[in-house]
Amino acid sequence: MARILAKCFQRSFGSRSWRVVAMRFSLWTGCRDPHDAIKGMWIQAAARSIIASMRAVCRILIVVSLAVAAAGAGHQTEPRLRIMATVLPLRDFAAAVAGERAEASLLLPPGAEVHAWQPRPRDIAKLSECDLLLHIGAGLEPWLAGLLKAFPKGRVRTFEASAALAHSGPSGQAIDPHIWLDFGLDVLIVRRLAEELSRIAPAGAAAFKANAERLAGRLEALDAAFSEGLADCRGRDIVLAGHSAFGHLAGRYGLAQRALYGLSPDARPKAKDLMEAIDFCRAKGIRTVFAENAVPPDLADTLAREIKGRVLVLHTGHNLSREQLAEGLGFFDLMAENLAALRDGLGCR
């Protein structure tokens, strides 16, 4: 190798010049043989090249490490929001609108009935750690006012979905709080929720708005599916062996809800109410009774037996059972099941 290098030097610098260079390097390194000196020159040049390359790689690694550390520090300054909701639709809406910037969960345990549930000490502790509590209002959660009194004023930030929505019936009638069963109202709620989240976390405003519009598109598609699916049906009467939870849904699609009792799930029908429902079904030739998913089916079974009919289940959608939670079901899944049950029960084409 040294001799090859020597020839290269000789051709480049001439016979005299390369020998001068070699002699000077041999004196500096202490090598007696100029060829050994040339070999030393080559080894040192290669070593210097390797060291320079390693230094460049180290500089790149340092820059990358600093960039990663800076990115990590940026994420640490924006912790995920903790959002709690009293009903399933609001939880699912919050999860979709907030995306990765928040963790949304239900305040109520699986299977709990939102009207009558009573919070436990551990629920109060969970609520104290959340950044935003989503609730329907309009009397749906009668226990909420007392729960919020356990905290200093303003300690728990709340979002009332029913605020500023025109969801009440004619003057003198009770307000129907089941507003999430009107998918047009849901679109308004979702957009208002994006605005509220933007006030809490301004850095995510653009993402919240974009996510809200995507979710609004899904809700509009769901609305269109109900409109089309319930347009041509033999019957238009929803005979419900439960409380009047489906007024918004029925009104939006030109159906008539006939429930055995009013808006309060605590009410119980009288024998007179049951007989009137039996007569109504017989007069109209109705053979399908709808039951609420969270209510024991005894009353629905009795009515169906009297009219020689059957029972189909509708979901109010306010919560999930443990089984539904384990299956990973959500609001849109329950509404798809409702549409299938209504089409079947009303004889839609």
RODO-2510 file (C-alpha; in nm, 4 decimals, decimal comma):
residues 349
     n   res          X          Y          Z
     1     m     0,0000     0,0000     0,0000
     2     a     0,2825     0,2382     0,0916
     3     r     0,4554     0,1756    -0,2409
     4     i     0,1331     0,2385    -0,4326
     5     l     0,0884     0,5679    -0,2465
     6     a     0,4475     0,6563    -0,3200
     7     k     0,3899     0,6126    -0,6905
     8     c     0,0786     0,8296    -0,6684
     9     f     0,2742     1,1029    -0,4938
    10     q     0,5526     1,0705    -0,7486
    11     r     0,3165     1,1151    -1,0391
    12     s     0,1461     1,4102    -0,8717
    13     f     0,4473     1,6013    -0,7442
    14     g     0,7330     1,4645    -0,9522
    15     s     1,0171     1,2429    -0,8386
    16     r     1,1959     1,5153    -0,6433
    17     s     0,8918     1,6695    -0,4792
    18     w     0,7435     1,3521    -0,3363
    19     r     1,0796     1,2467    -0,1926
    20     v     1,1111     1,5855    -0,0217
    21     v     0,7636     1,5472     0,1261
    22     a     0,8377     1,1913     0,2348
    23     m     1,1728     1,2858     0,3902
    24     r     1,0243     1,5751     0,5819
    25     f     0,7424     1,3525     0,7115
    26     s     0,9931     1,0789     0,8042
    27     l     1,1981     1,3282     1,0054
    28     w     0,8826     1,4509     1,1806
    29     t     0,7556     1,1005     1,2593
    30     g     1,0957     0,9440     1,3251
    31     c     1,0544     0,6907     1,0390
    32     r     1,3770     0,5976     0,8621
    33     d     1,2116     0,4549     0,5521
    34     p     1,0262     0,7143     0,3387
    35     h     0,7834     0,4405     0,2370
    36     d     0,6950     0,3895     0,6024
    37     a     0,6529     0,7636     0,6293
    38     i     0,4110     0,7636     0,3370
    39     k     0,2226     0,4774     0,5004
    40     g     0,2024     0,6812     0,8204
    41     m     0,0753     0,9807     0,6269
    42     w    -0,2039     0,7634     0,4776
    43     i    -0,3013     0,6142     0,8139
    44     q    -0,3145     0,9538     0,9822
    45     a    -0,5172     1,1023     0,6968
    46     a    -0,7641     0,8129     0,7172
    47     a    -0,7877     0,8514     1,0945
    48     r    -0,8509     1,2237     1,0627
    49     s    -1,1277     1,1524     0,8070
    50     i    -1,2938     0,8956     1,0364
    51     i    -1,2749     1,1293     1,3362
    52     a    -1,4255     1,4148     1,1339
    53     s    -1,7112     1,1880     1,0213
    54     m    -1,7769     1,0745     1,3787
    55     r    -1,7843     1,4349     1,4958
    56     a    -2,0411     1,5192     1,2253
    57     v    -2,2582     1,2234     1,3289
    58     c    -2,2373     1,3281     1,6942
    59     r    -2,3419     1,6815     1,6042
    60     i    -2,6467     1,5435     1,4149
    61     l    -2,7414     1,3177     1,7076
    62     i    -2,7189     1,6079     1,9503
    63     v    -2,9433     1,8246     1,7310
    64     v    -3,2007     1,5432     1,6961
    65     s    -3,1953     1,4754     2,0715
    66     l    -3,2540     1,8408     2,1481
    67     a    -3,5439     1,8529     1,9004
    68     v    -3,7069     1,5449     2,0559
    69     a    -3,6604     1,6863     2,4038
    70     a    -3,8151     2,0162     2,2967
    71     a    -4,1120     1,8362     2,1423
    72     g    -4,1603     1,6338     2,4594
    73     a    -4,1466     1,9483     2,6684
    74     g    -4,4090     2,1036     2,4421
    75     h    -4,6476     1,8130     2,4996
    76     q    -4,5884     1,8277     2,8738
    77     t    -4,7035     2,1879     2,8798
    78     e    -5,0384     2,0838     2,7246
    79     p    -5,1766     1,7979     2,9360
    80     r    -5,4877     1,6195     2,8125
    81     l    -5,8153     1,7676     2,9276
    82     r    -6,0272     1,5539     3,1588
    83     i    -6,3908     1,5661     3,0513
    84     m    -6,6803     1,3945     3,2266
    85     a    -7,0351     1,3578     3,0954
    86     t    -7,3648     1,2594     3,2527
    87     v    -7,4942     1,0799     2,9406
    88     l    -7,3384     0,8648     2,6706
    89     p    -7,4023     1,0977     2,3724
    90     l    -7,2160     1,3858     2,5355
    91     r    -6,9246     1,1589     2,6227
    92     d    -6,9003     1,0334     2,2648
    93     f    -6,9359     1,3845     2,1226
    94     a    -6,6605     1,5152     2,3509
    95     a    -6,4266     1,2298     2,2593
    96     a    -6,4784     1,2970     1,8881
    97     v    -6,4426     1,6762     1,9083
    98     a    -6,1473     1,6876     2,1492
    99     g    -5,9605     1,3969     1,9908
   100     e    -5,6198     1,3268     2,1440
   101     r    -5,6314     1,6472     2,3455
   102     a    -5,8776     1,5076     2,6018
   103     e    -5,9928     1,1992     2,7845
   104     a    -6,3729     1,1750     2,7992
   105     s    -6,5570     0,9444     3,0403
   106     l    -6,9023     0,8871     3,1870
   107     l    -6,9745     1,0051     3,5385
   108     l    -7,2438     0,7396     3,5818
   109     p    -7,1481     0,3718     3,6146
   110     p    -7,2695     0,1239     3,3489
   111     g    -7,6422     0,0582     3,3631
   112     a    -7,7229     0,3519     3,5925
   113     e    -8,0427     0,5439     3,5170
   114     v    -7,9622     0,9122     3,4707
   115     h    -8,2882     1,0425     3,6188
   116     a    -8,2624     0,8607     3,9523
   117     w    -7,8892     0,8042     4,0027
   118     q    -7,7298     0,9303     4,3232
   119     p    -7,3579     1,0154     4,3327
   120     r    -7,1241     0,8386     4,5733
   121     p    -6,8199     0,9884     4,7516
   122     r    -6,5858     0,8436     4,4900
   123     d    -6,7905     1,0107     4,2160
   124     i    -6,7446     1,3437     4,3920
   125     a    -6,3702     1,2776     4,4034
   126     k    -6,3636     1,2024     4,0285
   127     l    -6,5590     1,5159     3,9526
   128     s    -6,3137     1,7290     4,1493
   129     e    -6,0360     1,6284     3,9090
   130     c    -6,2146     1,7016     3,5801
   131     d    -6,1666     2,0118     3,3665
   132     l    -6,5188     2,0131     3,2238
   133     l    -6,8490     1,8473     3,3155
   134     l    -7,0981     1,7999     3,0330
   135     h    -7,4652     1,7658     3,1242
   136     i    -7,8003     1,7962     2,9500
   137     g    -7,9931     2,0144     3,1933
   138     a    -8,3670     2,0744     3,1440
   139     g    -8,4361     1,8621     3,4520
   140     l    -8,2733     1,5426     3,3253
   141     e    -8,0224     1,5233     3,6138
   142     p    -8,2156     1,6315     3,9268
   143     w    -7,9247     1,5269     4,1494
   144     l    -7,6679     1,7514     3,9789
   145     a    -7,7471     2,0775     4,1592
   146     g    -7,6881     1,9156     4,4975
   147     l    -7,3675     1,7555     4,3754
   148     l    -7,2225     2,0847     4,2545
   149     k    -7,2937     2,2430     4,5930
   150     a    -7,0221     2,0195     4,7365
   151     f    -6,7641     2,2346     4,5549
   152     p    -6,6733     2,6032     4,5853
   153     k    -6,8563     2,8179     4,3329
   154     g    -6,6857     2,7978     3,9953
   155     r    -6,4634     2,5064     4,0966
   156     v    -6,6301     2,2679     3,8493
   157     r    -6,6666     2,4072     3,4992
   158     t    -6,9901     2,2897     3,3352
   159     f    -7,1385     2,2792     2,9863
   160     e    -7,5180     2,2583     2,9698
   161     a    -7,6153     2,1085     2,6358
   162     s    -7,9770     2,2240     2,6472
   163     a    -7,8895     2,5895     2,7024
   164     a    -8,0126     2,8174     2,4212
   165     l    -8,1737     2,5272     2,2331
   166     a    -8,5391     2,5509     2,1314
   167     h    -8,6360     2,2082     2,2600
   168     s    -8,9482     2,2717     2,4681
   169     g    -9,2999     2,1781     2,3651
   170     p    -9,6070     2,4029     2,3512
   171     s    -9,6634     2,6448     2,6386
   172     g    -9,7652     2,4687     2,9566
   173     q    -9,6071     2,1346     2,8660
   174     a    -9,3066     1,9885     3,0434
   175     i    -8,9742     2,0225     2,8665
   176     d    -8,8520     1,7009     2,7058
   177     p    -8,4844     1,6739     2,8072
   178     h    -8,4028     1,3844     2,5714
   179     i    -8,2638     1,6284     2,3178
   180     w    -7,9890     1,3953     2,1919
   181     l    -8,2591     1,1939     2,0108
   182     d    -8,3000     1,4898     1,7728
   183     f    -7,9908     1,4635     1,5546
   184     g    -8,0408     1,8159     1,4226
   185     l    -8,0079     1,9491     1,7776
   186     d    -7,7015     1,7288     1,8234
   187     v    -7,5254     1,9167     1,5429
   188     l    -7,5823     2,2449     1,7277
   189     i    -7,4599     2,0924     2,0543
   190     v    -7,1428     1,9620     1,8903
   191     r    -7,0531     2,3016     1,7452
   192     r    -7,1163     2,4748     2,0775
   193     l    -6,8997     2,2150     2,2482
   194     a    -6,6127     2,2927     2,0100
   195     e    -6,6407     2,6598     2,1048
   196     e    -6,6341     2,5747     2,4759
   197     l    -6,3278     2,3543     2,4391
   198     s    -6,1554     2,6308     2,2424
   199     r    -6,2050     2,8656     2,5361
   200     i    -6,0418     2,6144     2,7703
   201     a    -5,7573     2,5144     2,5355
   202     p    -5,7118     2,7857     2,2682
   203     a    -5,4185     2,6033     2,1097
   204     g    -5,6541     2,3299     1,9953
   205     a    -5,9248     2,5577     1,8531
   206     a    -5,8615     2,4711     1,4884
   207     a    -5,8582     2,0977     1,5600
   208     f    -6,1749     2,1206     1,7703
   209     k    -6,3589     2,3018     1,4937
   210     a    -6,2455     2,0567     1,2256
   211     n    -6,3378     1,7573     1,4413
   212     a    -6,6770     1,9092     1,5199
   213     e    -6,7550     1,9507     1,1512
   214     r    -6,6600     1,5897     1,0817
   215     l    -6,8871     1,4757     1,3642
   216     a    -7,1649     1,7035     1,2387
   217     g    -7,1336     1,5282     0,9035
   218     r    -7,1830     1,1892     1,0711
   219     l    -7,4887     1,3181     1,2564
   220     e    -7,6358     1,4610     0,9373
   221     a    -7,5822     1,1246     0,7677
   222     l    -7,7575     0,9529     1,0597
   223     d    -8,0443     1,2000     1,0305
   224     a    -8,0712     1,1271     0,6584
   225     a    -8,0748     0,7518     0,7243
   226     f    -8,3656     0,7915     0,9677
   227     s    -8,5533     1,0217     0,7293
   228     e    -8,5184     0,7794     0,4409
   229     g    -8,5680     0,4651     0,6469
   230     l    -8,8879     0,5874     0,8144
   231     a    -9,0437     0,7608     0,5146
   232     d    -9,2619     0,4754     0,3886
   233     c    -9,4110     0,2740     0,6759
   234     r    -9,7458     0,1006     0,7250
   235     g    -9,7735     0,2427     1,0767
   236     r    -9,6684     0,5788     1,2229
   237     d    -9,7458     0,5140     1,5921
   238     i    -9,4732     0,4234     1,8407
   239     v    -9,6569     0,2455     2,1231
   240     l    -9,4071     0,2624     2,4067
   241     a    -9,4432     0,0670     2,7307
   242     g    -9,2353     0,3223     2,9167
   243     h    -9,1933     0,6952     2,9697
   244     s    -9,2099     0,9584     2,6960
   245     a    -8,8429     0,9545     2,5989
   246     f    -8,8800     0,9498     2,2201
   247     g    -9,0797     1,2647     2,1543
   248     h    -8,7939     1,4444     1,9773
   249     l    -8,7209     1,1469     1,7545
   250     a    -9,0872     1,0874     1,6702
   251     g    -9,1542     1,4521     1,5921
   252     r    -8,8529     1,4866     1,3637
   253     y    -8,9609     1,1991     1,1383
   254     g    -9,3357     1,2452     1,1361
   255     l    -9,4139     0,9676     1,3834
   256     a    -9,6479     0,9725     1,6832
   257     q    -9,5260     0,8598     2,0245
   258     r    -9,7862     0,6973     2,2502
   259     a    -9,6186     0,6237     2,5842
   260     l    -9,7920     0,4683     2,8841
   261     y    -9,6669     0,7457     3,1111
   262     g    -9,5055     1,0873     3,0965
   263     l    -9,1532     1,2225     3,1015
   264     s    -9,0644     1,0979     3,4493
   265     p    -8,9397     0,7375     3,4516
   266     d    -9,0438     0,7149     3,8171
   267     a    -9,4120     0,7371     3,7221
   268     r    -9,6125     0,4195     3,6893
   269     p    -9,9163     0,3701     3,4641
   270     k   -10,2554     0,3001     3,6088
   271     a   -10,4810     0,0156     3,4975
   272     k   -10,6810     0,2733     3,3027
   273     d   -10,3709     0,3737     3,1036
   274     l   -10,2969     0,0129     3,0155
   275     m   -10,6544    -0,0538     2,9010
   276     e   -10,6504     0,2576     2,6818
   277     a   -10,3262     0,1408     2,5207
   278     i   -10,4768    -0,2034     2,4554
   279     d   -10,7861    -0,0504     2,2953
   280     f   -10,5706     0,1843     2,0861
   281     c   -10,3574    -0,1011     1,9509
   282     r   -10,6590    -0,3176     1,8719
   283     a   -10,8375    -0,0336     1,6927
   284     k   -10,5331     0,0395     1,4730
   285     g   -10,4241    -0,3186     1,4216
   286     i   -10,0903    -0,2559     1,5951
   287     r    -9,8976    -0,5732     1,6786
   288     t    -9,5677    -0,4294     1,8012
   289     v    -9,4978    -0,2806     2,1435
   290     f    -9,1711    -0,0968     2,2040
   291     a    -8,9922    -0,1262     2,5378
   292     e    -8,7098     0,0846     2,6809
   293     n    -8,3808    -0,0961     2,7122
   294     a    -8,3265     0,0069     3,0748
   295     v    -8,6769    -0,0769     3,2005
   296     p    -8,7971    -0,4238     3,3105
   297     p    -9,0083    -0,5709     3,0278
   298     d    -9,3048    -0,6789     3,2449
   299     l    -9,5381    -0,4022     3,1296
   300     a    -9,4401    -0,4394     2,7637
   301     d    -9,4892    -0,8166     2,7846
   302     t    -9,8361    -0,7705     2,9356
   303     l    -9,9436    -0,5279     2,6644
   304     a    -9,8013    -0,7460     2,3864
   305     r    -9,9793    -1,0497     2,5239
   306     e   -10,3137    -0,8681     2,5287
   307     i   -10,2843    -0,7607     2,1637
   308     k   -10,1255    -1,0912     2,0550
   309     g    -9,8184    -0,9015     1,9450
   310     r    -9,4462    -0,8808     2,0152
   311     v    -9,1948    -0,6597     2,1943
   312     l    -8,9035    -0,4738     2,0333
   313     v    -8,6464    -0,2736     2,2276
   314     l    -8,5548     0,0937     2,1784
   315     h    -8,2490     0,2523     2,3366
   316     t    -8,2858     0,5883     2,5038
   317     g    -7,9088     0,6112     2,4562
   318     h    -7,8289     0,7801     2,7869
   319     n    -7,6029     0,4988     2,9117
   320     l    -7,4573     0,1589     2,8324
   321     s    -7,4982    -0,1725     3,0083
   322     r    -7,1857    -0,3574     3,1194
   323     e    -7,2278    -0,5935     2,8263
   324     q    -7,2575    -0,3084     2,5764
   325     l    -6,9548    -0,1389     2,7298
   326     a    -6,7532    -0,4600     2,6951
   327     e    -6,8547    -0,4799     2,3281
   328     g    -6,7273    -0,1267     2,2710
   329     l    -7,0645     0,0067     2,1578
   330     g    -7,1358     0,3789     2,1371
   331     f    -7,4104     0,6283     2,0592
   332     f    -7,4125     0,5670     1,6836
   333     d    -7,4373     0,1909     1,7352
   334     l    -7,7424     0,2287     1,9594
   335     m    -7,9121     0,4635     1,7142
   336     a    -7,8519     0,2188     1,4288
   337     e    -8,0242    -0,0497     1,6371
   338     n    -8,3129     0,1901     1,7023
   339     l    -8,3599     0,2532     1,3309
   340     a    -8,3650    -0,1202     1,2584
   341     a    -8,6206    -0,1816     1,5365
   342     l    -8,8462     0,1035     1,4207
   343     r    -8,8387    -0,0093     1,0591
   344     d    -8,9257    -0,3614     1,1671
   345     g    -9,1958    -0,2619     1,4136
   346     l    -9,3632    -0,0018     1,1913
   347     g    -9,3482    -0,2124     0,8761
   348     c    -9,1315     0,0237     0,6740
   349     r    -9,0293    -0,0466     0,3168
***
